[in-house]
Amino acid sequence: MFDLGSYARDLYAANNVNDDFEVIITERTLGNNQDYEEMAREKFHWTTATPSDYTYPADEKEYVIAL
């Protein structure tokens, strides 16, 4: 597991003297042309006979990802 939030804060703090900052992490598409949430909202939604009811498990900590 990799804590992306802590890494981004530490990286910024190590290279900047400003102590008052906020790190905002936004998931992007693979082509990096739009936010992932916007892509998911705008993409074509196929209709099927049996819709999937699978839900992804929620992470315990925000911005902790499995690599």
Backbone torsions as a table, in degrees:
resi	resn	phi	psi	omega
1	MET	NA	142.2	-176.6
2	PHE	-126.2	122.9	-179.3
3	ASP	-87.9	93.5	-176.1
4	LEU	-66.5	-36.3	179.3
5	GLY	-62.5	-47.4	178.7
6	SER	-64.5	-40.4	179.2
7	TYR	-61.9	-45.1	-179.1
8	ALA	-64.8	-41.9	178.0
9	ARG	-63.9	-44.8	179.8
10	ASP	-65.3	-40.5	179.5
11	LEU	-64.5	-43.8	178.5
12	TYR	-65.7	-44.8	-178.5
13	ALA	-64.3	-33.5	-179.5
14	ALA	-72.0	-21.8	-174.9
15	ASN	-114.5	3.1	-178.9
16	ASN	-137.9	146.7	-179.2
17	VAL	-90.9	-11.5	179.7
18	ASN	-69.6	119.2	-179.3
19	ASP	-84.6	-19.1	-177.0
20	ASP	-101.7	94.0	-179.2
21	PHE	-143.7	160.1	176.8
22	GLU	-130.2	129.1	178.8
23	VAL	-94.9	123.5	178.5
24	ILE	-114.3	120.4	-178.8
25	ILE	-108.5	125.7	-179.8
26	THR	-122.4	126.1	177.7
27	GLU	-72.6	133.0	-177.3
28	ARG	-115.6	162.7	175.7
29	THR	-73.5	168.2	-178.1
30	LEU	-62.6	-34.1	177.7
31	GLY	-81.0	-6.7	178.3
32	ASN	60.2	30.7	179.7
33	ASN	-102.5	-5.9	177.2
34	GLN	-163.7	162.3	176.0
35	ASP	-65.8	147.9	-178.8
36	TYR	-62.7	-40.1	-179.7
37	GLU	-62.5	-39.1	177.9
38	GLU	-65.6	-42.6	178.4
39	MET	-61.6	-44.5	-179.7
40	ALA	-64.6	-35.4	-180.0
41	ARG	-73.0	-38.1	-173.6
42	GLU	-90.6	-14.7	-175.9
43	LYS	-70.6	161.1	-179.3
44	PHE	-71.9	129.8	179.9
45	HIS	-99.9	109.8	-179.2
46	TRP	-72.6	139.8	175.4
47	THR	-94.1	138.8	179.9
48	THR	-130.5	165.8	179.3
49	ALA	-70.7	-37.2	179.6
50	THR	-125.1	100.2	-179.4
51	PRO	-66.7	148.7	179.4
52	SER	-75.7	135.1	177.5
53	ASP	-110.3	16.6	-180.0
54	TYR	-73.8	134.5	174.9
55	THR	-122.8	141.3	178.8
56	TYR	-76.4	141.8	179.4
57	PRO	-68.2	142.9	179.9
58	ALA	-79.0	139.3	176.8
59	ASP	-71.8	150.8	178.4
60	GLU	-70.6	-43.8	179.4
61	LYS	-113.9	143.1	177.8
62	GLU	-69.9	138.4	178.5
63	TYR	69.1	21.3	171.1
64	VAL	-102.7	120.5	-173.6
65	ILE	-123.3	153.3	175.8
66	ALA	-92.5	130.7	179.4
67	LEU	-103.9	NA	NA
